Amino acid sequence: MNRGGGRSHKAIVQPIVRPFSKSRVQVWLYEQCNLRIEGRIVGFDEYMNLVLVEACERHMKSGAKRFIGRILLKGETITVVQKIPQ
């Protein structure tokens, strides 16, 4: 039984994600002071697990940057989430 009839469905975007969907954020990690993850938030849940796209690792001491792509960060590893100034 085909209910869709060939129609495409739009993804439901959580309202709280919308302000962050276009801007890049920097995530500070617990017990890894010299490593930050940067990317755009596309999803999260009640445990503050975050899904980031266009993500990259930034090492604060060396300044090195490594592209990751899409990543899931567990909420228990997150210390700070801040918007990166343009």
C-alpha positions as CSV (number, residue, x, y, z in Angstrom):
1,M,0.0,0.0,0.0
2,N,1.6,3.2,-1.1
3,R,0.5,6.1,1.0
4,G,3.0,8.7,-0.3
5,G,1.8,8.6,-3.9
6,G,5.3,9.6,-5.0
7,R,5.3,12.8,-3.0
8,S,8.4,13.9,-1.2
9,H,8.3,14.7,2.5
10,K,10.0,17.6,4.2
11,A,12.2,16.9,7.1
12,I,10.8,18.2,10.4
13,V,13.2,20.8,11.9
14,Q,13.1,21.3,15.6
15,P,12.3,25.0,16.3
16,I,15.3,25.5,18.7
17,V,17.7,24.3,16.0
18,R,16.6,26.9,13.5
19,P,18.6,29.8,15.0
20,F,21.8,27.7,14.8
21,S,21.2,26.1,11.4
22,K,22.9,28.8,9.3
23,S,25.6,29.8,11.8
24,R,28.7,27.9,12.8
25,V,29.2,26.9,16.4
26,Q,32.3,25.9,18.4
27,V,31.9,23.0,20.9
28,W,34.3,22.7,23.9
29,L,34.9,19.1,25.0
30,Y,35.1,17.8,28.5
31,E,38.6,16.7,29.6
32,Q,40.1,17.8,26.2
33,C,40.9,21.4,26.7
34,N,43.0,21.8,23.6
35,L,40.5,20.3,21.2
36,R,37.4,22.1,19.9
37,I,34.9,20.9,17.3
38,E,33.4,23.5,14.9
39,G,30.3,23.0,12.6
40,R,26.6,23.6,12.0
41,I,24.0,22.0,14.3
42,V,21.4,20.0,12.4
43,G,20.0,18.0,15.3
44,F,20.0,17.3,19.0
45,D,18.0,15.3,21.6
46,E,17.0,15.5,25.3
47,Y,20.5,14.4,26.4
48,M,22.2,17.2,24.5
49,N,23.7,14.9,22.0
50,L,24.5,17.1,18.9
51,V,24.7,16.3,15.2
52,L,27.1,18.7,13.4
53,V,27.7,19.0,9.7
54,E,30.6,20.6,8.0
55,A,32.5,19.8,11.2
56,C,36.2,20.1,11.8
57,E,38.6,19.6,14.7
58,R,40.6,22.6,15.8
59,H,43.7,22.0,18.0
60,M,44.1,25.1,20.1
61,K,47.9,24.8,20.8
62,S,49.1,24.0,17.4
63,G,46.3,25.7,15.4
64,A,45.9,22.6,13.2
65,K,42.5,22.0,11.7
66,R,41.2,18.7,10.3
67,F,37.9,18.3,8.4
68,I,35.5,15.7,9.7
69,G,32.2,16.2,7.9
70,R,29.2,14.9,9.8
71,I,29.7,14.0,13.5
72,L,27.6,13.0,16.5
73,L,28.8,14.4,19.8
74,K,27.5,12.8,23.0
75,G,26.1,15.3,25.4
76,E,28.2,14.0,28.3
77,T,31.4,15.1,26.5
78,I,30.2,18.7,25.8
79,T,31.2,21.6,28.1
80,V,30.3,24.7,26.1
81,V,28.5,25.5,22.8
82,Q,29.1,28.9,21.4
83,K,28.4,30.7,18.2
84,I,31.5,31.5,16.1
85,P,31.6,35.3,15.3
86,Q,31.5,35.9,11.5
